[in-house]
């Protein structure tokens, strides 16, 4: 084990690229994030093309945090709320987000200003409206379409804590 393996990335720096062989690797990563108390008020931005595994990661994370019932992609609803043991969570999907007025009309500013876990897919579609993410997670399918390349960037002390 070298120094890079023993120490979490410095805030504002990307982790070394991860390679997930399947859904089990996604679940294991989600469970590691869920084990940190800081997850309760984190904002995690998820980047990647359609099919990269963003919603799957969210599903595993919410399950690890105690979510019951169906966990679905909020592609058409923009946001799905979840009551977890001890805190709330919101899963956003800004893929179809076109008009910044939707931000105010839907009360999203209030959600992001309050406590709770916020998970946002396609955050670039709401650029300029979102606060800085604690973690940016970039996911991409490998050329073989069976593995995922994942890069995680901690942007805040809370993000660095989540990666420790």
C-alpha positions in Angstrom: 0.0 0.0 0.0 1.4 3.4 -1.0 0.7 6.9 0.4 -2.1 7.4 -2.2 -3.9 4.3 -1.0 -3.7 5.3 2.7 -4.9 8.9 2.4 -8.1 10.4 1.1 -7.9 12.9 -1.8 -7.3 16.5 -0.9 -10.4 18.7 -1.2 -10.6 19.9 -4.7 -8.6 17.0 -6.2 -10.0 14.0 -8.0 -9.5 10.5 -6.8 -7.6 8.1 -8.9 -10.0 6.5 -11.4 -11.9 3.6 -10.1 -13.1 0.7 -12.3 -16.3 -1.0 -11.2 -16.7 -4.5 -12.6 -20.5 -4.7 -11.9 -23.3 -3.7 -9.7 -21.7 -5.3 -6.7 -18.9 -2.7 -6.9 -21.5 0.1 -7.1 -23.3 -1.3 -4.1 -20.1 -1.5 -2.1 -19.2 2.1 -2.8 -22.7 3.3 -1.9 -22.5 1.4 1.4 -19.1 3.0 2.2 -20.6 6.4 1.6 -23.7 5.6 3.7 -21.5 4.6 6.7 -20.4 8.2 7.2 -22.5 10.5 9.4 -21.7 13.4 7.1 -23.9 11.8 4.4 -27.0 13.1 6.2 -26.5 16.7 4.8 -24.3 16.1 1.8 -24.8 17.2 -1.8 -23.6 14.7 -4.3 -23.6 15.6 -8.0 -23.7 12.7 -10.4 -22.3 13.1 -13.9 -22.3 10.7 -16.9 -24.1 9.7 -20.0 -27.4 7.8 -20.1 -26.9 4.3 -18.8 -23.7 5.1 -16.9 -25.1 3.9 -13.6 -26.1 7.2 -11.8 -29.6 6.0 -10.8 -28.2 2.6 -9.8 -25.7 4.3 -7.5 -28.5 6.4 -6.0 -30.7 3.4 -5.5 -27.9 1.5 -3.6 -27.1 4.5 -1.5 -30.7 5.2 -0.5 -31.2 1.5 0.3 -28.0 1.5 2.4 -29.4 4.5 4.3 -32.7 2.7 5.0 -35.1 3.8 2.3 -38.1 1.5 1.9 -40.3 1.0 -1.1 -39.7 1.8 -4.7 -36.7 4.0 -5.7 -37.2 5.4 -9.1 -35.5 7.9 -11.4 -37.1 11.4 -11.1 -36.5 12.1 -14.8 -40.1 13.4 -15.3 -40.8 14.6 -11.8 -37.4 16.4 -11.4 -37.3 15.4 -7.7 -38.2 12.5 -5.6 -38.2 12.9 -1.8 -37.3 10.1 0.6 -37.8 9.9 4.4 -34.8 8.0 5.8 -34.2 7.1 9.4 -33.0 10.3 11.0 -33.0 12.6 8.0 -34.6 13.3 4.6 -33.1 12.8 1.1 -34.0 14.2 -2.3 -33.0 12.7 -5.6 -33.0 15.2 -8.4 -32.7 14.5 -12.2 -32.2 17.7 -14.1 -32.0 16.0 -17.5 -35.2 17.7 -18.7 -34.6 20.9 -16.8 -34.7 23.8 -19.3 -36.0 26.9 -17.5 -34.4 28.5 -14.5 -37.8 29.7 -13.4 -38.6 26.1 -12.7 -36.0 26.3 -9.9 -38.0 28.9 -8.0 -41.4 27.6 -8.9 -40.6 24.1 -7.6 -39.0 25.4 -4.4 -35.7 23.8 -5.1 -33.7 26.7 -3.6 -35.4 26.0 -0.2 -34.6 22.3 -0.5 -30.9 22.9 -1.2 -30.7 25.5 1.6 -32.1 23.1 4.2 -30.8 20.0 5.9 -30.9 16.5 4.2 -29.1 14.5 1.6 -29.3 15.9 -2.0 -28.4 13.7 -4.9 -28.5 15.3 -8.4 -28.2 13.7 -11.8 -27.3 16.0 -14.7 -26.3 18.9 -12.5 -24.8 20.7 -15.4 -28.4 21.4 -16.6 -29.0 23.5 -13.5 -25.5 25.2 -13.6 -25.4 28.4 -11.8 -28.4 27.5 -9.6 -26.9 24.7 -7.6 -24.5 25.2 -4.6 -21.1 23.6 -4.9 -21.3 19.8 -4.5 -19.6 18.1 -1.6 -18.8 15.3 -4.1 -18.7 15.2 -7.8 -19.0 11.6 -9.1 -18.2 11.1 -12.8 -19.3 7.7 -14.3 -18.7 6.3 -17.8 -19.0 2.9 -19.4 -15.8 1.3 -20.5 -15.4 0.4 -24.1 -16.4 -3.1 -23.3 -19.7 -1.8 -21.8 -19.4 -4.1 -18.8 -17.2 -2.0 -16.6 -17.6 1.6 -15.3 -14.8 4.1 -15.0 -15.6 6.3 -12.0 -13.8 9.4 -10.7 -14.8 11.1 -7.4 -13.9 14.6 -6.6 -14.2 16.1 -3.1 -15.0 19.8 -3.2 -15.6 20.5 0.4 -14.4 19.3 3.8 -17.6 17.3 4.1 -16.8 15.7 0.7 -13.3 14.8 1.9 -14.8 13.2 5.1 -17.1 11.1 2.9 -14.1 9.7 1.1 -12.1 9.0 4.2 
